[in-house]
Amino acid sequence: MLGDNLVASAVSGEDEVVEAIELNSREHFVVGVQWHPERTYSTSAFSRRVFADWVRAAEQFEPRRIEESVAEK
């Protein structure tokens, strides 16, 4: 069972083990993978896509003001 708002985005065809997850949220970029895409970057288009999406999300990231991220007491 996955946590709240997590989606299995890759599952092994052999034993149905979850190989990758994503957070179902437009506000945050969250991807978890169970392999080393940096090792297959030069040979795998999918691994390159993981990095490209991460770079795109980082470029578009706008942090909240500190006043917005700290709970009021």
C-alpha positions in Angstrom: 0.0 0.0 0.0 1.3 3.4 -1.0 1.1 6.6 1.1 -1.5 9.4 0.6 -1.4 10.8 -3.0 1.3 8.4 -4.1 0.9 6.7 -7.4 2.7 3.6 -8.7 4.1 4.7 -12.1 6.2 1.6 -12.8 5.6 -1.9 -11.7 7.8 -5.0 -12.5 6.1 -7.3 -15.0 7.6 -10.3 -13.4 6.6 -10.0 -9.7 4.5 -6.7 -9.7 7.0 -5.0 -7.3 6.6 -1.2 -7.5 9.6 0.2 -9.2 8.7 3.9 -9.3 6.3 6.2 -7.5 5.1 9.8 -8.1 3.2 12.2 -5.9 -0.2 13.1 -7.4 0.3 16.9 -6.9 0.9 19.8 -9.3 2.5 21.8 -6.5 5.4 19.4 -5.8 7.8 17.4 -8.0 8.2 14.0 -6.2 9.5 10.9 -8.0 11.0 7.8 -6.4 12.7 5.2 -8.5 14.2 1.8 -7.5 17.1 1.8 -9.9 20.0 4.1 -10.7 19.0 6.3 -13.7 22.4 8.0 -13.5 23.9 4.7 -14.5 21.7 4.3 -17.6 21.6 7.9 -18.6 23.6 7.4 -21.8 21.7 4.3 -22.9 18.1 4.9 -21.7 15.8 7.5 -23.0 13.6 6.9 -19.9 16.4 7.7 -17.5 17.2 10.9 -19.5 13.5 11.8 -19.2 13.6 11.4 -15.4 16.5 13.9 -15.2 14.9 16.3 -17.8 11.7 16.4 -15.8 13.6 17.0 -12.6 15.6 19.9 -14.2 12.4 21.4 -15.6 10.7 21.3 -12.2 13.8 22.8 -10.5 13.8 25.7 -13.0 10.1 26.4 -12.4 10.3 26.1 -8.6 9.3 29.2 -6.7 9.8 28.9 -3.0 7.1 30.2 -0.7 8.0 33.2 1.5 9.2 32.2 4.9 6.1 33.8 6.5 3.9 31.4 4.4 5.8 28.3 5.3 6.0 28.7 9.1 2.9 27.9 11.1 1.4 30.7 13.1 1.3 30.3 16.8 
